[in-house]
């Protein structure tokens, strides 16, 4: 049994406080019996949660596995997250990441399609299994939002912070144009949604460390994280509510330590011998800072 479960989208906005995602209903009684500790917490992808508890930057994980593919000229790397989107009035809504099918075949296709364009700008798109990494010979000074801020929400129509924010947005717009003109025929043949763009985020300068971090095994169904980390004998589970049933059975109890995350806050649950009695609506009580949450989770595993 894993020691810790993190559900990245478990808290849904309610009239007062938060509600539990409907897909967690099979475990509702267990969750309601637990003690609760509230914390401030910005939205995070599965990769960001893994990086946080591993004391790494998100891009450190893919860099470790593709470093032999990286030329010496590469100065900066970024995570590239594929997305499907839909135009709603004058805004573009991105499909939630958990609903988008994505495979190693898709990653290979998009690298072959985009690299002739990207190489003209000293950029290469690499993949390891289904994970995508953008390698730049000339650093881009920009600070785009995490993909967690974009997935399931409206695509930002403003430049990210940084002197090269406009350059990064133009690059993503050029990628959108190529994908609109050359959709993946293998995806259409299998009835999968088109890929409309790549959200480029999590950039970091290349560092030449001599020591590599010891990977932490994690059970997950997230295509990006699955491509980068082993799940054998995992003490940690990271999932969204949609995919939890793929990792455990409804009649089986969850780990004794559970984190339910929402958009701005998270609650840590611990199994209690004494059932919790009171309101079923979840209202944050004196939430602690996010850094305390991360230190607490590191101690759990």
Secondary structure as GFF3:
##gff-version 3
##sequence-region A 1 301
A	DSSP	beta_strand	4	7	.	.	.	ID=ss1
A	DSSP	beta_strand	11	13	.	.	.	ID=ss2
A	DSSP	beta_strand	18	20	.	.	.	ID=ss3
A	DSSP	three_ten_helix	22	27	.	.	.	ID=ss4
A	DSSP	alpha_helix	28	32	.	.	.	ID=ss5
A	DSSP	beta_strand	35	41	.	.	.	ID=ss6
A	DSSP	alpha_helix	46	53	.	.	.	ID=ss7
A	DSSP	alpha_helix	58	66	.	.	.	ID=ss8
A	DSSP	three_ten_helix	67	69	.	.	.	ID=ss9
A	DSSP	beta_strand	76	83	.	.	.	ID=ss10
A	DSSP	beta_strand	85	88	.	.	.	ID=ss11
A	DSSP	beta_strand	91	94	.	.	.	ID=ss12
A	DSSP	three_ten_helix	97	99	.	.	.	ID=ss13
A	DSSP	alpha_helix	104	118	.	.	.	ID=ss14
A	DSSP	three_ten_helix	119	121	.	.	.	ID=ss15
A	DSSP	beta_strand	123	128	.	.	.	ID=ss16
A	DSSP	beta_strand	131	136	.	.	.	ID=ss17
A	DSSP	alpha_helix	147	150	.	.	.	ID=ss18
A	DSSP	alpha_helix	165	181	.	.	.	ID=ss19
A	DSSP	alpha_helix	185	189	.	.	.	ID=ss20
A	DSSP	beta_strand	197	205	.	.	.	ID=ss21
A	DSSP	beta_strand	218	219	.	.	.	ID=ss22
A	DSSP	alpha_helix	223	228	.	.	.	ID=ss23
A	DSSP	beta_strand	236	239	.	.	.	ID=ss24
A	DSSP	three_ten_helix	241	246	.	.	.	ID=ss25
A	DSSP	beta_strand	257	261	.	.	.	ID=ss26
A	DSSP	beta_strand	264	270	.	.	.	ID=ss27
A	DSSP	alpha_helix	290	300	.	.	.	ID=ss28
###
